[in-house]
């Protein structure tokens, strides 16, 4: 376990499932002492309803999340070089993060988090897949930074 960084950027493919979940859960678990954002390689999708549902189960609100890409993030004033840590949750986002940060002195980590989209036939099976993804994120967060400092 390590000390919480001052700022973290979570990234995935579309900023609609994994990275918003990671952003919301980290904020819930560790409070506002760390600046936490998320982005995607692309923003061709809105926040996923199943992500909203499984995060609500643990008291994390995602319904107001607005998806954004790396490019939009920079246009809106969040400079990648200002983050202490970038956590990529998909291979495509890892490649993009490494490409964008090659001239900056910041850490890029890869956490292999399952993409639950397209898994499961029934609503119940889909929710189970999204819960697995949520729980993988929680596992990585707590392994990296310890037990939540806020009540989940």
C-alpha positions as a Markdown table, in Angstrom:
| # | Residue | x | y | z |
|---|---|---|---|---|
| 1 | Unk | 0.0 | 0.0 | 0.0 |
| 2 | Unk | 1.1 | 3.5 | -0.7 |
| 3 | Unk | 0.2 | 7.0 | 0.2 |
| 4 | Unk | -2.6 | 8.6 | -1.7 |
| 5 | Unk | -1.4 | 10.8 | -4.6 |
| 6 | Unk | -2.5 | 14.4 | -4.9 |
| 7 | Unk | -4.2 | 13.7 | -8.3 |
| 8 | Unk | -5.3 | 10.6 | -10.2 |
| 9 | Unk | -6.7 | 10.2 | -13.7 |
| 10 | Unk | -8.5 | 6.9 | -14.5 |
| 11 | Unk | -8.9 | 6.1 | -18.2 |
| 12 | Unk | -10.6 | 3.5 | -20.4 |
| 13 | Unk | -11.9 | 3.2 | -23.9 |
| 14 | Unk | -15.1 | 5.3 | -23.8 |
| 15 | Unk | -15.3 | 6.9 | -20.3 |
| 16 | Unk | -18.7 | 5.3 | -19.9 |
| 17 | Unk | -18.1 | 2.2 | -17.7 |
| 18 | Unk | -14.8 | 1.4 | -16.0 |
| 19 | Unk | -13.1 | 4.8 | -15.6 |
| 20 | Unk | -16.2 | 6.6 | -14.2 |
| 21 | Unk | -16.8 | 3.7 | -11.8 |
| 22 | Unk | -13.1 | 4.0 | -10.6 |
| 23 | Unk | -13.4 | 7.8 | -10.3 |
| 24 | Unk | -16.7 | 7.6 | -8.3 |
| 25 | Unk | -15.5 | 4.7 | -6.1 |
| 26 | Unk | -12.2 | 6.4 | -5.3 |
| 27 | Unk | -13.9 | 9.6 | -4.4 |
| 28 | Unk | -16.3 | 7.7 | -2.1 |
| 29 | Unk | -13.6 | 5.6 | -0.5 |
| 30 | Unk | -10.9 | 8.2 | 0.0 |
| 31 | Unk | -12.6 | 11.6 | 0.2 |
| 32 | Unk | -11.7 | 14.8 | -1.5 |
| 33 | Unk | -8.0 | 15.0 | -0.5 |
| 34 | Unk | -7.1 | 13.6 | -3.9 |
| 35 | Unk | -8.2 | 15.3 | -7.1 |
| 36 | Unk | -9.7 | 12.4 | -9.2 |
| 37 | Unk | -10.9 | 12.6 | -12.8 |
| 38 | Unk | -11.6 | 10.1 | -15.6 |
| 39 | Unk | -11.3 | 10.2 | -19.4 |
| 40 | Unk | -11.6 | 7.9 | -22.4 |
| 41 | Unk | -9.8 | 7.3 | -25.6 |
| 42 | Unk | -13.1 | 8.3 | -27.3 |
| 43 | Unk | -16.4 | 9.7 | -26.0 |
| 44 | Unk | -18.9 | 8.2 | -28.3 |
| 45 | Unk | -21.0 | 6.8 | -25.5 |
| 46 | Unk | -22.8 | 8.3 | -22.4 |
| 47 | Unk | -22.5 | 6.8 | -18.9 |
| 48 | Unk | -23.7 | 3.2 | -18.9 |
| 49 | Unk | -26.9 | 2.5 | -17.0 |
| 50 | Unk | -25.6 | -0.8 | -15.6 |
| 51 | Unk | -22.6 | 1.1 | -14.2 |
| 52 | Unk | -24.9 | 3.6 | -12.5 |
| 53 | Unk | -26.9 | 0.7 | -11.0 |
| 54 | Unk | -24.1 | -1.3 | -9.5 |
| 55 | Unk | -22.4 | 1.8 | -8.1 |
| 56 | Unk | -25.7 | 2.9 | -6.5 |
| 57 | Unk | -25.6 | -0.4 | -4.6 |
| 58 | Unk | -22.5 | 0.8 | -2.8 |
| 59 | Unk | -23.6 | 4.4 | -2.4 |
| 60 | Unk | -21.7 | 5.8 | -5.4 |
| 61 | Unk | -23.6 | 8.3 | -7.6 |
| 62 | Unk | -22.7 | 8.2 | -11.3 |
| 63 | Unk | -25.8 | 9.5 | -13.0 |
| 64 | Unk | -24.5 | 13.0 | -13.4 |
| 65 | Unk | -21.2 | 11.9 | -15.0 |
| 66 | Unk | -20.5 | 13.3 | -18.4 |
| 67 | Unk | -18.1 | 11.2 | -20.6 |
| 68 | Unk | -15.1 | 13.0 | -22.0 |
| 69 | Unk | -12.0 | 12.0 | -24.0 |
| 70 | Unk | -8.4 | 12.9 | -23.4 |
| 71 | Unk | -8.7 | 15.6 | -26.1 |
| 72 | Unk | -11.8 | 17.1 | -24.5 |
| 73 | Unk | -10.2 | 16.9 | -21.1 |
| 74 | Unk | -7.3 | 19.0 | -22.2 |
| 75 | Unk | -9.5 | 21.5 | -24.1 |
| 76 | Unk | -11.5 | 22.0 | -20.8 |
| 77 | Unk | -8.4 | 22.8 | -18.9 |
| 78 | Unk | -7.2 | 19.5 | -17.3 |
| 79 | Unk | -3.6 | 19.2 | -18.4 |
| 80 | Unk | -2.3 | 15.6 | -18.3 |
| 81 | Unk | 1.0 | 16.8 | -16.9 |
| 82 | Unk | -0.8 | 18.0 | -13.8 |
| 83 | Unk | -1.7 | 14.5 | -12.7 |
| 84 | Unk | 0.6 | 12.5 | -10.4 |
| 85 | Unk | -0.8 | 9.2 | -11.6 |
| 86 | Unk | -2.7 | 7.9 | -14.6 |
| 87 | Unk | -4.4 | 4.5 | -14.2 |
| 88 | Unk | -5.3 | 2.8 | -17.4 |
| 89 | Unk | -8.1 | 0.3 | -17.2 |
| 90 | Unk | -7.9 | -1.0 | -20.8 |
| 91 | Unk | -5.1 | -1.8 | -23.2 |
| 92 | Unk | -6.2 | 1.0 | -25.6 |
| 93 | Unk | -6.2 | 3.6 | -22.9 |
| 94 | Unk | -2.8 | 2.5 | -21.6 |
| 95 | Unk | -1.4 | 2.9 | -25.1 |
| 96 | Unk | -3.0 | 6.4 | -25.4 |
| 97 | Unk | -1.9 | 7.5 | -22.0 |
| 98 | Unk | 1.7 | 6.4 | -22.6 |
| 99 | Unk | 1.7 | 8.2 | -25.9 |
| 100 | Unk | 0.3 | 11.4 | -24.4 |
| 101 | Unk | 2.6 | 11.4 | -21.4 |
| 102 | Unk | 5.9 | 10.3 | -22.9 |
| 103 | Unk | 7.3 | 13.8 | -22.4 |
| 104 | Unk | 5.9 | 14.2 | -18.8 |
| 105 | Unk | 7.3 | 12.9 | -15.6 |
| 106 | Unk | 4.3 | 11.0 | -14.3 |
| 107 | Unk | 3.4 | 7.5 | -13.5 |
| 108 | Unk | 1.1 | 5.4 | -15.7 |
| 109 | Unk | -0.2 | 2.2 | -14.3 |
| 110 | Unk | -2.2 | -0.5 | -16.0 |
| 111 | Unk | -5.0 | -2.3 | -14.1 |
| 112 | Unk | -6.5 | -5.1 | -16.2 |
| 113 | Unk | -10.2 | -4.5 | -15.5 |
| 114 | Unk | -12.8 | -6.6 | -17.3 |
| 115 | Unk | -15.0 | -4.8 | -19.8 |
| 116 | Unk | -18.5 | -6.0 | -18.8 |
| 117 | Unk | -20.3 | -4.6 | -21.9 |
| 118 | Unk | -21.8 | -7.3 | -24.0 |
| 119 | Unk | -21.6 | -9.9 | -21.3 |
| 120 | Unk | -24.7 | -11.7 | -20.0 |
| 121 | Unk | -28.0 | -12.4 | -21.7 |
| 122 | Unk | -30.5 | -11.4 | -19.0 |
| 123 | Unk | -30.6 | -8.2 | -16.9 |
| 124 | Unk | -29.5 | -10.2 | -13.9 |
| 125 | Unk | -26.5 | -11.7 | -15.7 |
| 126 | Unk | -25.5 | -8.3 | -17.1 |
| 127 | Unk | -25.7 | -6.8 | -13.6 |
| 128 | Unk | -23.5 | -9.6 | -12.3 |
| 129 | Unk | -20.9 | -8.9 | -14.9 |
| 130 | Unk | -20.9 | -5.2 | -14.0 |
| 131 | Unk | -20.6 | -6.1 | -10.3 |
| 132 | Unk | -17.5 | -8.2 | -11.1 |
| 133 | Unk | -16.0 | -5.1 | -12.8 |
| 134 | Unk | -16.9 | -2.9 | -9.9 |
| 135 | Unk | -15.4 | -5.4 | -7.4 |
| 136 | Unk | -12.2 | -5.7 | -9.5 |
| 137 | Unk | -11.8 | -1.9 | -9.2 |
| 138 | Unk | -12.4 | -2.0 | -5.5 |
| 139 | Unk | -9.8 | -4.7 | -5.1 |
| 140 | Unk | -7.2 | -2.7 | -7.0 |
| 141 | Unk | -8.0 | 0.5 | -5.1 |
| 142 | Unk | -7.7 | -1.2 | -1.7 |
| 143 | Unk | -4.6 | -3.1 | -2.6 |
| 144 | Unk | -3.0 | 0.1 | -3.8 |
| 145 | Unk | -4.2 | 2.6 | -1.1 |
| 146 | Unk | -5.6 | 0.5 | 1.7 |
| 147 | Unk | -9.0 | 0.3 | 3.3 |
| 148 | Unk | -11.4 | 3.1 | 2.6 |
| 149 | Unk | -10.9 | 6.2 | 4.8 |
| 150 | Unk | -14.6 | 7.2 | 4.3 |
| 151 | Unk | -17.5 | 5.0 | 5.1 |
| 152 | Unk | -18.5 | 3.2 | 1.9 |
